[in-house]
Amino acid sequence: MRGAANGPSEGVGLEGCRLFLNTRGDEEDQRRLREGLTEQLRAHAEGLCEECRRRLDTNVLRVLDCKQARCRAVVEGLPPQAECMSAATRAYFDTVVDLLRHMGYTPEINPRLVRGLDYYAHTVWEITHPALGAQDAVAGGGRYKVDLFGRTVTGVGFAMGLERVLMVRAAVVPPEPDAPLVRVWLVSMGEAALKANLLLQQTLRARGVSCAMDLRGRGAKAQMRAANRAGAPFVVVRGDNELAAGRYTVKDMQTGEQADMALEALLDKFA
């Protein structure tokens, strides 16, 4: 969707998205568009699907994004929607497109893109990704204009399918090696060590280090087995000797190596 790495789709790992834009215009534009579309489409009603023939009387704009091949063929033969819109609306839309391009985006104009709700005004958009196949929309939205409690309120909103985002990520992002849920397991030898390790656990978690400990006062062997079951790559052992010296015994569970260190060194190791 854009080259910069911090684009809105790239920020969640969705490289390769496409951004489509269109304009609904203001209320007067929409009235003229609905009237013009209804007149044009009624002349080709026999070529439309049954649902789109009903839409001629209910919501004619929805005919524009019908996925039926026969309806798409009729729609492709219609004049551009912009012909029904005022010069001011076309200039507004051109400004939106120019600003997006200035910021490094590459929007694609899709004159057949509509959003089905009446409160859209002016710009509407859709973000798609080819990994999803025919139903390729990831997100869509636009500029709103609604009346609330006697006041006209404008704003911008969108909807995004979380499952679709995850499907695209699974298709385009290489899987990462499974990281252990617990990086450090704290082993407490005695009640005083258990109390001290509660504070250490809080300190480590505040620094973003995933850690856990046994709170039931079980023996050291049971705690080590729990660390193994959790897949923790490191264990910090504390007993009366460590507490008296203000030291920490750190064991690498893969190599079996142990190191005696002070708190500052411990925090640096797991920073």
C-alpha angles and dihedrals in degrees: 000000000000137000099238116096092227096060117136094254096039089051089070094037099264103134116174099038122148124219117212123191137191137158129239091190124212127307094279091048090051092050092052091044094052092048093047094046093048091052094046095045096046087063087060098035093125089062093054128090118253093258093052092049087058090047090062086075100033113031112351094181090069089067088070094066099037110135095212110115093225092053093046089054090055093046093050089060094056124102115260114279091233089072088072094051132088124254089247092056093048090049091049091052092047089054092052091050093047092050092050091050090047089057091052101263123132106214120184118215113232110182090189095057113112135165112220100223122095096224095070113108127183115333122043126171145184131200116209138179127201092221088076095061121216094347091056104154115125099172141352139183146130150187115314132210116183138160113236122179093335096315129104110231125191127194147133128259143163144185126221130190109232093197090052091051090052091047091053092046090051089052100046108025117075111235115258123224112268109265118214113259089221119040099179129030117198116217116200121201103195138355095282091053090049091054092046092048091056088063092044091051090052091049094051094046091050086059092051096258114140109226141154141185143192113264098185099079095243123163124278094257092054090049092050090051089052090052090052093049090050090052092234109171093205136040126196112205122200130177137150093293093052092046093050092050096039089236136131129217109217119193125195103219094203099051099024091229118146130204132190113218146159124250094261092054090046092054091046091052093056098034 
